Amino acid sequence: MKPFKVTVGMPVFNEERVIRRSLDTVLAQTFGDFELIISDNASTDRTEKICREYAGKDARIKYIRQPVNIGFAKNFEFVLEHADGQFFTWWAADDTRSPDFVEVNVSFLLEHPDYVASTCANLLEGQTAGHKNLVTFSMKGEVEERFRSFFDNCWKSHGVFYSLVRTNSLRACTEVGLNYFGVDWSINLFLATLGKVGRVDKGLAVFGSNGLSSKQNVWAGYRCRPMHWFMPFYEFSLYSYKLASGFSWLARVGLVGRLFKLNAVSALFQVWAAAIEMIIILKNRLLPIAKKMDRS
């Protein structure tokens, strides 16, 4: 059997509310030479039933249900490991993309061998498609310039992580499958060391609001050592500097400065988020006591 040109990898867990819309946008792609691999991370809702329904209608869909929850990072790795396509894209279960997304990015990568990945303009669900909300930055030039472009836009770099990538290039990244704060950024920078990341003029990607980054205290789920209170991006910082080992000394100094600022600002925000969370917990515990005292 001839391998598919593109693999769409969709790691899912309890996505019954949103997955139909996302699956419909995958199947509506004008570029039809793709396979869709769905890895269900032991969902407990109707996700399995919905996925099997779609898989029964379209032979391009491969549905795999994990017997136990393997964690979201390993689930992302799983769909990449099982990809047969020359090109690959992760596609979250609450994301939608324009019908030409795959087509225009495949064409771009075929025409530009010096690019490792390509994507379209993107925005977040609920935002209007105006100039202010559209994310359109790319990562061009030499590798040091690509790094600067990334750090200038790191907080809105979802589109790079969910771009169409050369599969073998992505598989070469040792950080895929690891679980630490900013691991998606590590993957983005790894790709930037291999080639340019393009942004085509056509198409659109709309990212859902159910991701981990949408949580107010997103750092809490990744804090596993005291160091993370002061350096939330500890692992990302070490990996970024490792990738920059061949940079000029001036570029490495600039990178250290960016990483210091990134960690300092994030540390302040996570302390603030933790304080707000603690206040809410105390309020919820003390309010019933106060009401009892009032009644007595």
Secondary structure, DSSP 8 states (H G I E B T S, - for coil): ----SEEEEEEESS-TTTHHHHHHHHHT-S---EEEEEEE---SSTHHHHHHHHHTT-TTEEEEE-SS---HHHHHHHHHHT--SSEEEE--TT-EE-TTHHHHHHHHHHH-TTEEEEEEEEEETT--SSTTT-B---B-SSHHHHHHHHHHSGGG-HHHHTSEEEHHHHHT-TTTT--STTHHHHHHHHHHHHSEEEEEEEEEEEE-S-SGGGSTTGGGGG--STHHHH-TTHHHHHHHHHHTTTS-HHHHHHHHHHHHHHHHHHHHHHHHHHHHHHHHHHHHHHHHHHHHHHH-
